[in-house]
């Protein structure tokens, strides 16, 4: 009897023989084979990170987070990510959302991705990253890599496309994309587009403003050259945002060059060598004067000027000499 499936139809019992795999012939004809290796690997990445819970927080209705995740899988796994090809891809691939999605349904999902959902996603992602750090005994501080890139475009009607300092040097108008990426996980927790003619040095102030709205706290911004303007440093100090900026050197009269010249002997001392990074390092405290609460010049009192001051640590590397 183990080789048969017994079903009751009316008053009669029907016995159907099974094949070696435990299925009847009619059941075997209905089995659908799907590609699952690549999506299984993506599933593991999602499970090990707070991405899934963040998507669920941002798109809770009608399990839209599974639909968004399935579309993301399609974009990742296909070189040609023309969204009209999604139904064909979904028919042969195991996805978080197993039901078919037609182009009109995908269009409705894209229209649901608004500024409010994006902010909810990044806030939940930040909370998830902090929770993971607590579980392994780390502190709550997030170290965020700050960088931007230029995206060239042939479009004439996009609002942010402007001519500026094109990093690809292809003489095309561009959109500037700035991102904050968590150093340990590699997950972007913030992004914003800027007009193509906005220089990098002016974007940090806007990032700090946006982050105050998102509630991102206890962070350290790490960047390469291009972000170390005086206004950016002052904004970081006012908003209690830690930072490690690559300062300009080699320019006569610059603060960084003066510090390097003062510490040149120490930068040649073997005791100052960091064997992990393979460079000589010196940390020095300096006085940095800034206005803690900037107001109009007519409203500044003389006594406030004497109260301004902060300590700023600079990491000096011999490679910058």
C-alpha positions in Angstrom: 0.0 0.0 0.0 3.0 2.3 0.4 3.3 2.4 -3.4 -0.2 3.8 -3.9 -2.0 7.1 -3.1 -5.5 6.5 -1.7 -8.2 9.0 -2.4 -11.9 8.9 -1.8 -14.3 9.9 -4.6 -17.9 9.7 -3.6 -18.5 6.3 -2.0 -15.5 4.7 -3.7 -11.8 4.6 -2.9 -9.3 5.2 -5.7 -5.8 3.8 -5.6 -3.2 5.5 -7.8 0.3 4.0 -8.2 3.3 6.2 -7.4 6.6 6.3 -9.3 10.1 6.0 -7.7 10.1 9.7 -6.6 6.9 9.3 -4.6 4.7 11.2 -7.2 2.0 10.1 -9.4 2.4 10.6 -13.1 -0.2 13.4 -13.1 1.6 15.1 -10.2 5.0 14.7 -11.9 3.6 16.5 -15.0 2.7 19.5 -12.9 6.1 19.9 -11.3 7.8 23.1 -12.3 11.6 23.4 -12.3 13.1 26.8 -11.4 16.6 28.2 -11.3 17.4 28.8 -7.6 21.1 28.9 -7.1 21.8 32.6 -7.6 18.7 33.7 -5.7 19.5 31.3 -2.8 22.9 33.1 -2.5 21.1 36.5 -2.5 18.7 35.1 0.1 21.6 34.3 2.4 23.0 37.8 2.1 19.6 39.3 2.9 19.2 37.0 6.0 22.6 37.9 7.3 22.0 41.7 7.0 19.1 44.0 8.2 18.0 44.6 4.6 15.0 42.3 4.8 13.6 43.8 8.0 14.2 47.3 6.7 12.3 46.6 3.5 9.4 45.1 5.6 9.3 48.3 7.6 9.2 50.5 4.6 6.7 48.4 2.5 4.5 46.6 5.0 1.2 46.6 2.9 0.3 43.6 0.8 3.8 42.1 1.3 5.2 44.7 -1.1 8.7 44.2 0.4 8.8 40.8 -1.3 7.9 42.3 -4.6 10.6 45.0 -4.2 13.1 42.3 -3.3 12.2 40.2 -6.3 12.6 43.1 -8.7 16.0 43.9 -7.0 17.1 40.2 -7.7 16.1 40.6 -11.3 18.2 43.8 -11.7 21.2 42.2 -10.0 21.2 39.0 -11.9 20.5 40.4 -15.4 23.0 42.5 -17.4 20.1 43.8 -19.4 17.8 45.0 -16.7 15.0 46.0 -19.0 12.0 45.7 -16.7 9.8 44.4 -19.5 11.8 41.1 -19.4 10.9 40.5 -15.7 7.9 38.2 -16.4 10.1 35.8 -18.5 12.8 35.9 -15.8 10.2 35.2 -13.1 8.8 32.1 -14.9 12.2 30.3 -14.7 13.6 31.7 -11.4 12.7 31.1 -7.8 12.0 34.5 -6.3 10.8 35.8 -2.9 7.5 36.8 -4.5 6.4 33.7 -6.4 3.3 35.1 -8.1 3.7 36.7 -11.6 4.2 40.4 -11.8 3.2 42.2 -15.0 4.8 45.4 -16.2 1.8 47.4 -15.0 2.1 45.9 -11.5 5.8 46.7 -11.4 5.0 50.3 -12.4 2.7 50.6 -9.4 5.4 49.2 -7.1 7.9 51.8 -8.4 5.4 54.6 -7.8 5.1 53.4 -4.2 8.8 54.1 -3.6 8.6 57.6 -2.4 10.8 59.8 -0.2 8.9 58.7 2.9 9.5 55.0 2.2 13.2 55.6 1.4 13.7 57.4 4.7 11.9 54.6 6.6 14.1 52.1 4.9 17.4 53.8 5.7 16.4 54.5 9.3 15.4 50.9 9.9 18.7 49.8 8.2 20.7 52.0 10.6 18.9 50.5 13.6 19.6 47.0 12.3 23.3 47.7 11.9 23.5 49.1 15.4 21.7 46.1 16.8 24.1 43.8 15.0 27.1 45.7 16.5 25.6 45.3 20.0 25.1 41.6 19.6 28.9 41.1 18.9 29.8 43.5 21.7 30.9 46.5 19.6 30.0 50.1 20.5 27.1 51.9 18.8 29.3 54.1 16.7 29.0 53.8 12.9 32.0 54.5 10.7 30.6 55.7 7.3 32.6 56.1 4.1 31.6 59.3 2.3 32.1 59.6 -1.4 30.4 60.7 -4.6 30.5 59.9 -8.3 29.3 61.5 -11.4 26.8 59.8 -13.7 26.9 61.0 -17.3 23.7 61.4 -19.2 22.5 62.2 -22.7 19.1 63.2 -21.4 18.0 66.8 -21.8 15.0 66.9 -19.5 16.2 65.5 -16.2 16.1 68.2 -13.6 19.5 67.5 -12.0 21.6 67.1 -15.2 24.1 69.9 -15.3 27.6 70.4 -16.7 30.2 70.4 -14.0 33.5 68.7 -13.1 32.9 65.4 -14.9 35.0 62.6 -13.2 34.8 60.4 -16.3 36.1 63.3 -18.5 33.6 62.5 -21.2 32.4 66.1 -21.7 28.8 65.2 -21.0 26.3 66.7 -18.5 26.0 64.7 -15.3 24.2 64.0 -12.1 26.3 63.8 -8.9 25.4 60.8 -6.6 26.7 60.9 -3.0 26.6 57.9 -0.7 27.3 57.0 2.9 28.4 53.4 3.2 28.9 51.5 6.5 32.5 50.4 6.6 32.1 46.9 8.1 29.0 45.6 6.2 29.5 47.6 3.0 25.8 48.6 3.1 24.8 52.1 1.8 22.7 53.7 4.5 22.2 57.0 2.7 22.3 58.5 -0.8 21.3 61.7 -2.5 21.6 63.1 -6.0 22.9 66.6 -6.6 23.0 68.9 -9.6 26.0 68.1 -11.8 27.5 71.6 -11.1 27.5 71.2 -7.3 31.1 70.6 -6.1 31.9 67.8 -3.6 33.0 70.2 -0.9 29.4 71.7 -0.7 27.6 68.4 -0.2 28.6 67.5 3.3 26.5 70.3 4.8 23.4 68.9 3.1 24.3 65.4 4.2 24.4 66.5 7.8 21.1 68.3 7.4 19.5 65.2 5.9 21.0 62.9 8.5 19.6 65.0 11.4 16.1 64.4 9.9 16.8 60.7 9.5 18.1 60.5 13.1 21.5 59.1 12.2 23.6 59.7 15.3 27.0 58.7 16.8 28.7 58.4 13.4 32.2 59.1 12.1 32.5 60.3 8.5 35.6 59.2 6.5 36.4 60.7 3.2 39.1 61.3 0.7 40.1 64.7 -0.7 37.5 67.1 -1.8 35.4 67.4 1.4 37.8 69.1 3.9 36.6 72.7 3.5 36.4 74.9 6.6 32.6 75.1 6.5 32.3 71.3 6.4 34.6 70.9 9.5 32.7 73.6 11.4 29.4 71.9 10.5 30.7 68.5 11.8 31.8 70.1 15.0 28.6 72.0 15.6 26.5 68.8 15.0 28.8 66.5 17.0 29.6 64.4 14.0 33.0 62.7 14.1 35.1 62.9 11.0 38.4 61.9 9.4 39.0 64.0 6.3 42.0 63.8 3.9 43.4 67.3 4.1 45.2 69.1 1.3 48.9 69.4 1.7 51.8 70.5 -0.4 50.4 74.0 -0.5 52.4 76.8 1.1 50.7 78.3 4.1 48.1 75.5 4.5 47.4 74.2 8.0 48.2 70.6 7.1 51.5 71.4 5.5 52.6 73.5 8.6 51.8 70.5 10.8 53.7 68.2 8.6 56.7 70.5 8.6 56.6 70.8 12.4 56.5 67.0 12.9 58.8 65.9 10.0 61.4 64.4 12.4 58.7 62.4 14.2 57.4 61.1 10.9 60.8 59.6 10.3 61.0 57.9 13.7 60.6 54.1 13.5 58.6 54.2 16.8 56.0 56.2 15.0 55.5 53.6 12.3 52.3 51.7 12.2 53.2 48.2 10.9 49.6 47.4 9.9 49.2 50.4 7.5 53.0 50.5 6.7 53.1 54.3 7.2 54.5 56.7 9.8 51.8 58.4 11.9 51.6 61.3 14.3 48.4 62.5 16.1 48.4 66.1 17.3 45.8 68.3 19.0 45.3 71.8 17.7 43.0 74.7 18.6 40.2 75.2 16.0 38.1 78.4 16.3 34.5 78.2 15.0 31.1 79.7 15.9 29.1 77.0 17.8 25.8 78.6 17.0 26.1 80.7 13.8 23.8 83.8 13.7 23.8 87.0 11.7 26.9 89.2 12.3 24.8 92.0 13.7 23.6 89.7 16.5 27.1 88.3 17.6 28.2 89.6 21.0 31.8 90.2 21.8 31.8 87.9 24.7 30.8 85.0 22.4 34.0 85.4 20.4 36.1 84.5 23.5 34.2 81.3 24.1 34.8 79.8 20.7 37.2 76.9 20.5 37.5 73.2 19.9 40.1 70.5 19.6 40.6 68.8 16.2 42.8 65.7 15.8 44.7 65.4 12.5 46.2 62.1 11.4 49.5 62.9 9.6 51.0 60.4 7.2 54.5 60.4 5.8 53.1 59.5 2.4 51.5 63.0 2.2 54.8 64.8 2.8 
